[in-house]
Amino acid sequence: MSTDYTILLIEDDREISTTLSGVIKSAGYNIVVAPNGMEGQKLARTTNPDLVITDMMMPKMGGFPVLESLKSLPSPPKVIMITANEGGRHKAYAEMLGVDDYLRKPFAMDVFLEAIARVLAKDKNSDESEKPPKGPLSRSRKKS
């Protein structure tokens, strides 16, 4: 199943990148991968992704400068930041820079996919969340 959504994954750890990109692709999303923040910043400009998933701590350019550069794009994408960092101040700073979600590693893949579906469901031009996502997880899962 394919969707009209393009996701840019910026992750420097090759194993994590391979795993997450495989999960994203198997869920039916279009995926573009960058191994660091500098490449991710370039790809964000050329591919115009709907969603950027970026690690926080990376060589060359970390997640925070990536977030700042994404805000300057004509049509900024939604952003999910992923990190192994436990600090609350980092999360607060990421939220101040406009992330749509913040996931701490390690996380379950169903939590990851639910975050993607939830963020993509947000309408880009308003605060409404009524627009259904085009991905395979268009219905929210009920927790028991």
Backbone torsions as a table, in degrees:
resi	resn	phi	psi	omega
1	MET	NA	133.4	177.9
2	SER	-117.6	157.6	179.0
3	THR	-126.3	174.0	176.0
4	ASP	-87.7	-1.9	-178.1
5	TYR	-84.9	135.4	174.1
6	THR	-113.5	129.3	-179.6
7	ILE	-114.6	130.5	174.3
8	LEU	-101.9	119.7	177.4
9	LEU	-103.2	122.1	177.2
10	ILE	-113.9	106.8	-175.3
11	GLU	-150.2	126.1	-177.1
12	ASP	-84.9	-22.2	179.2
13	ASP	-80.1	115.3	-173.5
14	ARG	-59.6	-42.1	-179.5
15	GLU	-65.6	-45.1	179.1
16	ILE	-64.4	-43.3	179.5
17	SER	-59.7	-45.8	180.0
18	THR	-62.6	-44.2	-179.8
19	THR	-63.9	-51.5	-177.1
20	LEU	-65.8	-40.2	179.6
21	SER	-66.1	-35.9	176.4
22	GLY	-64.4	-41.4	178.6
23	VAL	-65.1	-44.6	179.9
24	ILE	-62.4	-46.3	-178.9
25	LYS	-64.9	-42.8	-179.0
26	SER	-69.0	-19.7	176.0
27	ALA	-82.2	-4.3	174.1
28	GLY	100.2	7.6	179.3
29	TYR	-92.0	153.6	171.5
30	ASN	-78.2	136.0	-174.5
31	ILE	-128.1	136.9	173.0
32	VAL	-126.0	137.0	-174.6
33	VAL	-122.0	136.7	174.6
34	ALA	-124.3	138.4	-177.2
35	PRO	-84.8	-5.4	178.9
36	ASN	-161.1	172.0	-176.6
37	GLY	-64.2	-36.8	-179.6
38	MET	-64.5	-45.9	177.4
39	GLU	-65.7	-38.7	179.1
40	GLY	-62.4	-40.6	178.1
41	GLN	-61.7	-43.4	178.3
42	LYS	-64.1	-46.5	-179.3
43	LEU	-64.6	-33.9	178.3
44	ALA	-62.2	-35.5	179.3
45	ARG	-73.1	-37.3	-174.1
46	THR	-89.9	-26.7	-176.3
47	THR	-101.5	-13.2	-179.5
48	ASN	47.8	60.6	-176.6
49	PRO	-69.9	154.9	174.7
50	ASP	-77.6	-30.2	-176.5
51	LEU	-143.1	137.2	172.1
52	VAL	-114.8	128.9	173.1
53	ILE	-111.7	115.8	-175.1
54	THR	-126.6	141.5	171.9
55	ASP	-72.7	158.6	177.8
56	MET	-86.4	-50.3	-174.2
57	MET	-100.6	111.0	179.4
58	MET	-143.7	154.1	174.5
59	PRO	-72.5	162.8	178.8
60	LYS	72.5	-55.8	177.0
61	MET	-154.4	123.0	-179.6
62	GLY	-80.9	179.4	-176.8
63	GLY	-65.2	-34.1	-178.6
64	PHE	-66.0	-46.8	174.8
65	PRO	-62.5	-32.3	176.1
66	VAL	-62.1	-46.3	179.1
67	LEU	-58.4	-44.2	-180.0
68	GLU	-62.2	-39.7	-180.0
69	SER	-71.2	-33.6	179.6
70	LEU	-64.8	-35.0	-180.0
71	LYS	-63.3	-23.5	-178.1
72	SER	-85.8	-5.9	179.6
73	LEU	-70.9	150.5	179.7
74	PRO	-56.5	-38.0	178.0
75	SER	-130.8	83.8	-175.1
76	PRO	-60.6	136.1	178.5
77	PRO	-77.4	164.6	169.9
78	LYS	-68.4	155.5	-177.2
79	VAL	-138.6	134.6	168.8
80	ILE	-116.7	126.2	176.3
81	MET	-100.3	134.5	176.4
82	ILE	-118.6	141.9	-177.3
83	THR	-160.4	155.1	172.3
84	ALA	-93.9	-3.1	-178.3
85	ASN	-71.7	133.0	-178.4
86	GLU	-92.7	-7.4	-172.8
87	GLY	-68.9	131.9	177.4
88	GLY	-69.8	-29.8	179.7
89	ARG	-66.8	-35.2	177.9
90	HIS	-64.8	-41.8	178.8
91	LYS	-63.4	-44.2	179.8
92	ALA	-61.5	-41.1	179.2
93	TYR	-66.3	-41.9	177.7
94	ALA	-60.9	-41.4	178.9
95	GLU	-66.8	-37.3	177.0
96	MET	-62.5	-34.6	178.7
97	LEU	-80.4	-2.9	171.6
98	GLY	99.8	20.0	177.5
99	VAL	-64.5	148.8	179.1
100	ASP	-90.5	-23.0	175.7
101	ASP	-157.0	160.2	-175.3
102	TYR	-142.2	115.5	-178.3
103	LEU	-115.9	133.0	177.2
104	ARG	-94.4	131.2	176.1
105	LYS	-76.2	147.3	-8.8
106	PRO	-78.7	150.6	177.2
107	PHE	-132.8	154.4	178.2
108	ALA	-73.8	146.5	-177.7
109	MET	-64.6	-31.4	177.5
110	ASP	-68.2	-34.8	175.7
111	VAL	-65.5	-41.3	178.2
112	PHE	-60.6	-50.0	-179.1
113	LEU	-66.5	-35.5	176.8
114	GLU	-65.6	-38.7	177.4
115	ALA	-63.1	-43.2	178.3
116	ILE	-60.1	-50.2	-178.6
117	ALA	-61.2	-41.5	-179.1
118	ARG	-65.2	-45.1	-179.3
119	VAL	-67.2	-41.9	179.2
120	LEU	-68.9	-23.3	179.5
121	ALA	-71.9	-21.1	179.3
122	LYS	-69.1	131.0	178.3
123	ASP	-68.9	130.3	-177.6
124	LYS	-64.4	-27.4	-172.1
125	ASN	-105.3	2.9	178.9
126	SER	-153.4	178.9	178.7
127	ASP	-88.0	-0.3	-179.5
128	GLU	-68.9	146.4	175.7
129	SER	-115.9	21.9	-174.9
130	GLU	-80.0	-21.8	-177.4
131	LYS	-69.2	118.9	-179.3
132	PRO	-72.1	145.3	178.1
133	PRO	-69.5	155.6	179.2
134	LYS	-88.7	-6.1	-177.4
135	GLY	-81.4	177.3	-175.3
136	PRO	-72.4	-13.8	-179.5
137	LEU	-103.7	50.6	-174.6
138	SER	-74.4	-17.2	176.6
139	ARG	-105.1	136.6	178.4
140	SER	-75.0	143.5	-179.6
141	ARG	-83.2	139.9	176.9
142	LYS	-86.2	135.7	178.5
143	LYS	-94.9	136.7	179.3
144	SER	-93.3	NA	NA
